[in-house]
Amino acid sequence: MKVHARVSLSGGAAANGLEKRSPTDKHGKTNPAWNYTMRFAISESMVENFNTMLVVKLYCKRKLGDRYVGEIHTPVKELFEFARSSGGSAVVCFPVQKGCVNSQGMLRFSYKFGEKIMIDKLLLAESVAGLNLA
């Protein structure tokens, strides 16, 4: 098996549906591993409620199209609270689900939340208003 992960944020008003993809693991076969960093911009509202989910979907690369292996879903709020209690970063493990079948294995990953950044809405509005598209 040559497996890759597709990672996105879903739900909530602030989730933009942007999906990022890991490189394909060509050596791990049924136990893939990646040493790959993905970065997502997460608003404060996304960590204040349980609507925004981190979704990791696993696919096996094939010549006739990728085959879906399974996925995990977890609220960003839970990830944030767990990381905050352990110093800002954490390592977690979730069961990989495929439909109603129980577990297709486990997905283990590490993550951390960066510093909070404040954006001046007025300054942002002026920047967008000054944008000239030809």
Backbone as JSON, one array per atom type, in Angstrom:
{
  "sequence": "MKVHARVSLSGGAAANGLEKRSPTDKHGKTNPAWNYTMRFAISESMVENFNTMLVVKLYCKRKLGDRYVGEIHTPVKELFEFARSSGGSAVVCFPVQKGCVNSQGMLRFSYKFGEKIMIDKLLLAESVAGLNLA",
  "N": [[0.84, -1.18, 0.0], [0.52, 2.2, -0.79], [0.22, 4.95, 0.86], [-1.43, 8.08, 1.41], [-2.28, 11.13, 3.16], [-5.1, 13.26, 3.39], [-5.83, 16.33, 4.59], [-8.08, 18.45, 6.28], [-10.09, 21.25, 7.43], [-13.34, 21.3, 8.64], [-16.8, 22.36, 8.76], [-18.46, 24.81, 10.88], [-18.43, 28.42, 10.7], [-16.04, 29.6, 9.95], [-14.39, 27.77, 8.71], [-12.7, 27.02, 5.77], [-12.64, 24.96, 3.96], [-10.26, 24.25, 2.75], [-8.02, 21.87, 1.61], [-5.23, 19.93, 2.47], [-2.47, 17.94, 1.42], [-0.54, 15.11, 2.25], [2.77, 13.83, 1.46], [3.06, 10.77, -0.44], [3.46, 7.77, 1.29], [5.8, 5.43, 0.58], [7.09, 3.28, 1.63], [6.15, 2.23, 4.06], [4.05, 0.45, 3.74], [1.41, -1.34, 5.07], [1.58, 0.09, 7.37], [1.87, 3.07, 7.33], [3.98, 6.02, 7.52], [4.67, 9.44, 8.11], [6.82, 12.22, 8.05], [5.97, 15.06, 8.16], [5.01, 18.41, 7.93], [2.1, 20.34, 8.3], [0.39, 23.41, 7.95], [-2.19, 25.37, 9.29], [-4.36, 28.18, 9.29], [-6.14, 29.2, 12.01], [-9.03, 30.52, 13.32], [-10.09, 32.34, 16.26], [-12.77, 31.85, 16.84], [-13.08, 29.3, 15.85], [-11.99, 27.62, 17.73], [-13.62, 27.94, 19.85], [-16.0, 26.58, 19.79], [-17.65, 23.39, 19.15], [-18.09, 22.89, 16.47], [-16.21, 23.09, 14.38], [-14.19, 20.85, 12.73], [-11.28, 18.8, 12.64], [-10.3, 16.97, 9.94], [-9.0, 14.01, 8.77], [-8.31, 12.2, 6.04], [-7.5, 9.08, 4.71], [-5.85, 7.68, 1.92], [-5.15, 5.18, -0.51], [-2.76, 4.98, -2.96], [-3.39, 4.33, -6.35], [-3.24, 3.11, -9.74], [-5.62, 3.4, -11.19], [-6.98, 5.42, -9.91], [-7.22, 6.83, -6.64], [-7.77, 4.84, -3.71], [-10.08, 4.93, -1.14], [-9.27, 4.66, 2.26], [-9.91, 5.19, 4.97], [-10.9, 7.36, 7.74], [-10.45, 10.03, 10.19], [-12.17, 12.11, 12.52], [-12.11, 14.96, 14.49], [-12.96, 17.38, 16.96], [-11.69, 20.69, 16.69], [-11.69, 22.28, 18.91], [-11.42, 20.42, 21.05], [-8.83, 19.45, 20.5], [-7.39, 21.81, 20.89], [-7.9, 22.39, 23.64], [-6.76, 20.13, 24.85], [-4.07, 20.38, 24.05], [-3.45, 22.82, 25.24], [-3.52, 22.15, 27.93], [-1.28, 20.62, 28.07], [0.97, 22.16, 27.58], [0.86, 23.47, 25.07], [1.38, 21.85, 22.89], [0.84, 18.51, 21.58], [0.59, 14.89, 21.41], [-1.5, 12.7, 19.8], [-3.82, 9.95, 19.4], [-6.04, 8.35, 17.26], [-8.82, 6.24, 16.38], [-9.09, 4.9, 13.12], [-11.77, 5.23, 10.96], [-14.07, 3.61, 8.75], [-16.84, 4.08, 7.1], [-19.46, 2.34, 8.68], [-17.96, 0.43, 9.84], [-16.03, -0.73, 12.54], [-12.95, -0.18, 13.67], [-10.23, 0.65, 11.59], [-7.61, 0.54, 12.18], [-5.13, 2.69, 13.73], [-4.53, 6.21, 13.89], [-1.87, 8.21, 14.52], [-0.7, 11.33, 15.55], [1.21, 14.35, 15.91], [0.82, 17.69, 17.14], [0.72, 21.3, 17.3], [-0.27, 24.46, 18.62], [0.17, 27.71, 17.43], [1.29, 31.07, 18.21], [-1.13, 33.54, 19.17], [-2.49, 35.77, 16.86], [-3.31, 39.09, 16.25], [-5.51, 40.8, 14.12], [-6.06, 43.86, 12.64], [-9.17, 44.91, 11.83], [-10.04, 47.19, 10.44], [-7.71, 48.05, 9.12], [-7.31, 45.82, 7.51], [-9.63, 45.96, 5.92], [-9.13, 48.37, 4.57], [-6.91, 47.6, 3.09], [-7.97, 45.65, 1.4], [-9.89, 47.17, 0.06], [-8.24, 48.85, -1.37], [-7.2, 47.24, -3.31], [-6.45, 46.58, -6.64], [-7.77, 45.07, -9.31], [-7.12, 43.94, -12.52]],
  "CA": [[0.0, 0.0, 0.0], [1.18, 3.5, -0.83], [-0.84, 5.73, 1.48], [-1.25, 9.5, 1.7], [-3.34, 11.73, 3.97], [-5.68, 14.54, 2.97], [-6.21, 16.95, 5.86], [-8.86, 19.67, 6.11], [-10.95, 21.71, 8.51], [-14.71, 21.36, 8.12], [-17.81, 22.84, 9.69], [-18.24, 26.15, 11.43], [-18.47, 29.5, 9.71], [-14.71, 30.04, 9.55], [-13.65, 26.73, 7.98], [-12.75, 27.37, 4.35], [-12.63, 23.77, 3.13], [-8.95, 24.03, 2.16], [-7.51, 20.54, 1.9], [-3.8, 19.77, 2.23], [-2.15, 16.54, 1.19], [0.81, 14.67, 2.62], [3.41, 13.0, 0.44], [2.7, 9.36, -0.38], [4.44, 6.9, 1.95], [6.05, 4.31, -0.33], [7.87, 2.25, 2.31], [5.5, 1.7, 5.25], [3.02, -0.53, 3.36], [0.18, -1.23, 5.87], [1.87, 0.93, 8.54], [2.52, 4.26, 6.77], [4.47, 7.06, 8.42], [5.09, 10.66, 7.45], [7.42, 13.27, 8.86], [5.53, 16.13, 7.28], [4.33, 19.47, 8.67], [1.05, 21.11, 7.63], [0.01, 24.59, 8.74], [-3.53, 25.9, 9.04], [-4.74, 29.37, 10.04], [-7.35, 28.87, 12.76], [-9.54, 31.7, 14.03], [-10.49, 32.12, 17.66], [-14.12, 31.26, 16.86], [-12.99, 27.87, 15.51], [-11.64, 26.86, 18.94], [-14.6, 28.25, 20.89], [-17.16, 25.67, 19.73], [-17.35, 22.04, 18.67], [-18.52, 22.74, 15.07], [-15.08, 22.97, 13.46], [-13.56, 19.55, 12.89], [-10.1, 18.41, 11.88], [-10.63, 15.75, 9.22], [-7.86, 13.39, 8.1], [-8.76, 11.07, 5.21], [-6.38, 8.29, 4.2], [-6.08, 7.09, 0.6], [-4.12, 4.32, -1.06], [-2.51, 5.38, -4.35], [-3.55, 3.28, -7.36], [-3.19, 3.63, -11.12], [-6.97, 3.74, -11.65], [-7.59, 6.33, -8.95], [-6.93, 6.52, -5.25], [-8.79, 4.08, -2.98], [-10.34, 5.44, 0.2], [-8.92, 3.7, 3.3], [-10.66, 5.53, 6.18], [-10.7, 8.74, 8.19], [-10.72, 10.42, 11.57], [-12.75, 13.44, 12.73], [-12.01, 15.4, 15.89], [-13.18, 18.82, 17.08], [-10.52, 21.53, 16.91], [-11.78, 22.73, 20.31], [-10.82, 19.38, 21.9], [-7.39, 19.47, 20.27], [-6.86, 23.02, 21.52], [-7.94, 22.24, 25.1], [-5.79, 19.11, 25.24], [-2.73, 20.95, 23.87], [-3.26, 23.88, 26.24], [-3.23, 21.52, 29.23], [0.03, 19.95, 28.03], [2.03, 23.09, 27.19], [0.72, 24.03, 23.73], [1.5, 20.82, 21.85], [0.42, 17.19, 22.07], [0.57, 13.74, 20.52], [-2.79, 12.03, 20.0], [-4.05, 8.73, 18.63], [-7.47, 8.17, 17.01], [-9.15, 5.09, 15.53], [-9.46, 5.22, 11.74], [-13.09, 4.67, 10.68], [-14.5, 3.53, 7.36], [-18.26, 3.8, 7.18], [-19.91, 1.88, 10.0], [-17.01, -0.57, 10.33], [-15.39, -0.2, 13.74], [-11.66, 0.47, 13.49], [-9.35, 0.2, 10.51], [-6.27, 0.86, 12.65], [-5.02, 3.92, 14.5], [-3.76, 7.3, 13.32], [-1.18, 8.94, 15.58], [-0.04, 12.52, 15.03], [1.54, 15.41, 16.86], [0.4, 19.01, 16.67], [0.87, 22.4, 18.25], [-0.91, 25.71, 18.26], [1.12, 28.82, 17.47], [0.91, 32.28, 18.93], [-2.33, 34.24, 18.73], [-2.17, 36.95, 16.06], [-4.43, 40.02, 16.15], [-5.59, 41.51, 12.84], [-6.88, 45.05, 12.71], [-10.18, 44.77, 10.77], [-10.06, 48.41, 9.64], [-6.53, 48.0, 8.27], [-7.57, 44.78, 6.53], [-10.64, 46.48, 5.0], [-8.48, 49.36, 3.72], [-6.03, 46.88, 2.17], [-8.82, 45.0, 0.39], [-10.51, 48.23, -0.73], [-7.22, 49.41, -2.23], [-6.75, 46.23, -4.26], [-6.87, 46.89, -8.0], [-7.71, 43.9, -10.18], [-7.31, 44.32, -13.92]],
  "C": [[0.88, 1.24, 0.0], [0.14, 4.53, -0.39], [-0.45, 7.2, 1.62], [-2.45, 9.99, 2.51], [-3.79, 13.04, 3.35], [-6.3, 15.15, 4.23], [-6.96, 18.25, 5.58], [-9.56, 20.03, 7.4], [-12.35, 21.82, 7.94], [-15.65, 21.84, 9.2], [-17.48, 24.21, 10.22], [-18.19, 27.19, 10.33], [-17.09, 29.84, 9.16], [-13.93, 29.0, 8.75], [-13.81, 26.97, 6.49], [-12.69, 26.16, 3.43], [-11.31, 23.49, 2.44], [-8.42, 22.67, 2.58], [-6.02, 20.49, 1.56], [-3.5, 18.29, 2.17], [-0.71, 16.24, 1.6], [1.46, 13.99, 1.43], [2.94, 11.55, 0.61], [3.82, 8.58, 0.28], [4.6, 5.65, 1.08], [6.74, 3.14, 0.36], [7.13, 1.56, 3.45], [4.46, 0.63, 5.0], [1.77, -0.35, 4.23], [0.38, -0.43, 7.15], [2.58, 2.2, 8.08], [2.95, 5.24, 7.85], [4.91, 8.26, 7.59], [5.78, 11.54, 8.46], [7.18, 14.54, 8.05], [4.71, 17.14, 8.1], [3.31, 20.16, 7.77], [0.69, 22.27, 8.54], [-1.37, 25.05, 8.3], [-3.71, 27.16, 9.87], [-6.09, 29.07, 10.69], [-7.79, 30.11, 13.53], [-9.96, 31.33, 15.45], [-11.86, 31.47, 17.74], [-14.09, 29.76, 16.56], [-12.62, 27.02, 16.73], [-12.61, 27.12, 20.08], [-15.81, 27.33, 20.86], [-16.75, 24.34, 19.11], [-17.72, 21.84, 17.2], [-17.38, 22.52, 14.1], [-14.32, 21.68, 13.75], [-12.28, 19.47, 12.07], [-10.44, 17.07, 11.26], [-9.37, 15.26, 8.52], [-8.39, 12.17, 7.37], [-7.53, 10.39, 4.62], [-6.77, 7.62, 2.89], [-4.88, 6.26, 0.19], [-3.97, 4.68, -2.54], [-2.62, 4.17, -5.27], [-3.53, 3.91, -8.74], [-4.56, 4.08, -11.61], [-7.71, 4.66, -10.68], [-7.34, 5.87, -7.53], [-8.09, 5.79, -4.59], [-8.87, 4.62, -1.55], [-10.07, 4.34, 1.23], [-9.76, 3.93, 4.56], [-10.32, 6.93, 6.61], [-10.9, 8.88, 9.68], [-11.32, 11.83, 11.54], [-12.56, 13.77, 14.2], [-12.22, 16.91, 15.96], [-11.88, 19.57, 17.36], [-10.51, 22.03, 18.36], [-11.15, 21.7, 21.25], [-9.31, 19.33, 21.74], [-6.74, 20.65, 20.99], [-6.8, 22.86, 23.04], [-6.92, 21.22, 25.58], [-4.36, 19.64, 25.13], [-2.44, 22.02, 24.92], [-2.9, 23.28, 27.59], [-1.87, 20.83, 29.25], [1.11, 20.85, 27.43], [1.97, 23.61, 25.77], [0.89, 23.05, 22.59], [1.12, 19.48, 22.45], [0.61, 16.14, 20.99], [-0.71, 12.99, 20.84], [-2.9, 10.83, 19.08], [-5.56, 8.53, 18.49], [-7.7, 6.93, 16.16], [-9.59, 5.56, 14.15], [-10.77, 4.48, 11.43], [-13.33, 4.62, 9.18], [-15.96, 3.11, 7.37], [-18.66, 3.4, 8.58], [-19.0, 0.8, 10.56], [-16.24, 0.04, 11.5], [-14.06, 0.46, 13.45], [-10.86, -0.18, 12.39], [-7.9, 0.45, 10.89], [-6.3, 2.17, 13.4], [-4.18, 4.94, 13.73], [-3.18, 8.11, 14.49], [-0.5, 10.15, 14.95], [0.26, 13.49, 16.17], [1.1, 16.74, 16.26], [0.74, 20.04, 17.73], [0.15, 23.62, 17.71], [0.11, 26.82, 18.42], [0.57, 29.98, 18.28], [-0.35, 32.89, 18.33], [-1.91, 35.52, 18.02], [-3.43, 37.81, 15.95], [-4.37, 40.73, 14.8], [-6.54, 42.69, 13.01], [-7.86, 45.02, 11.54], [-10.22, 46.01, 9.88], [-8.89, 48.42, 8.66], [-6.73, 46.96, 7.17], [-8.58, 45.26, 5.49], [-10.02, 47.51, 4.05], [-7.58, 48.67, 2.7], [-6.84, 46.24, 1.05], [-9.45, 46.05, -0.51], [-9.51, 48.83, -1.72], [-6.7, 48.45, -3.29], [-7.31, 46.55, -5.64], [-6.69, 45.66, -8.87], [-7.99, 44.32, -11.61], [-8.08, 43.27, -14.67]]
}
